[in-house]
């Protein structure tokens, strides 16, 4: 199991507890780390389930029209995901 993903999950569980989330004080929420595949481009992303809540553990990197890499460098998309703008 990825240490970073576990630390992220534990931090999220702590925040939920501190903010009065669904986590019982006497019993910590179950934490599950898994993956899912984006059907649009086949990229695999990590996800973390904490109790009944499911969170992405990585930034989305789907190349949608108008999306860009930070500082226009492809290596930044691989590291940080893509930036998306909302146009009306």
C-alpha positions as CSV (number, residue, x, y, z in Angstrom):
1,X,0.0,0.0,0.0
2,X,1.3,3.5,-0.9
3,X,2.4,5.4,2.2
4,X,1.3,8.7,0.8
5,X,-2.2,7.4,0.1
6,X,-2.5,6.0,3.6
7,X,-1.3,9.2,5.1
8,X,-3.9,11.1,3.0
9,X,-6.6,8.8,4.2
10,X,-5.7,9.1,7.8
11,X,-5.5,12.9,7.6
12,X,-9.0,12.9,6.0
13,X,-10.4,10.7,8.8
14,X,-8.9,13.0,11.4
15,X,-10.5,16.0,9.7
16,X,-13.9,14.3,9.5
17,X,-13.7,13.5,13.2
18,X,-12.6,17.0,14.2
19,X,-15.4,18.5,12.0
20,X,-18.1,16.4,13.5
21,X,-18.4,14.1,10.5
22,X,-19.9,10.6,10.5
23,X,-16.9,9.0,12.2
24,X,-17.7,7.7,15.6
25,X,-15.3,8.8,18.3
26,X,-14.9,5.3,19.8
27,X,-14.5,3.5,16.5
28,X,-12.4,4.9,13.6
29,X,-13.8,4.7,10.1
30,X,-12.7,1.9,7.8
31,X,-10.2,3.2,5.3
32,X,-9.9,1.4,1.9
33,X,-7.4,2.4,-0.9
34,X,-8.3,1.2,-4.4
35,X,-8.3,2.4,-8.0
36,X,-10.7,3.2,-10.8
37,X,-10.3,3.6,-14.5
38,X,-11.5,6.7,-16.4
39,X,-13.5,5.2,-19.3
40,X,-12.8,8.2,-21.5
41,X,-9.0,7.7,-21.8
42,X,-8.1,4.6,-19.8
43,X,-6.1,6.4,-17.1
44,X,-6.1,4.7,-13.7
45,X,-6.6,6.8,-10.6
46,X,-6.3,6.0,-6.9
47,X,-9.3,6.5,-4.7
48,X,-9.7,6.3,-0.9
49,X,-12.9,5.3,0.9
50,X,-13.2,6.6,4.5
51,X,-16.3,5.1,6.0
52,X,-19.1,5.9,3.4
53,X,-17.2,8.7,1.7
54,X,-15.1,8.1,-1.4
55,X,-12.3,10.6,-2.4
56,X,-10.0,10.8,-5.4
57,X,-6.4,10.3,-4.1
58,X,-4.9,11.8,-7.3
59,X,-5.6,14.9,-9.4
60,X,-7.6,14.4,-12.5
61,X,-5.5,14.4,-15.7
62,X,-8.2,14.1,-18.5
63,X,-7.2,16.1,-21.6
64,X,-10.5,17.9,-22.2
65,X,-10.9,20.8,-24.7
66,X,-9.4,23.9,-23.2
67,X,-7.6,22.1,-20.4
68,X,-3.9,23.0,-19.9
69,X,-0.8,21.9,-17.9
70,X,0.5,24.3,-15.2
71,X,3.1,26.6,-16.7
72,X,2.4,24.9,-20.1
73,X,4.7,22.1,-19.2
74,X,3.6,18.5,-19.9
75,X,5.6,17.2,-16.9
76,X,3.3,19.3,-14.7
77,X,0.2,17.5,-15.9
78,X,1.8,14.2,-15.0
79,X,2.6,15.5,-11.5
80,X,-0.4,17.8,-10.7
81,X,-3.1,16.9,-13.1
82,X,-4.7,19.3,-15.6
83,X,-6.2,22.8,-15.1
84,X,-9.7,23.3,-16.3
85,X,-11.5,26.5,-17.1
86,X,-15.3,26.9,-17.1
87,X,-16.6,28.7,-20.1
88,X,-20.2,29.8,-20.6
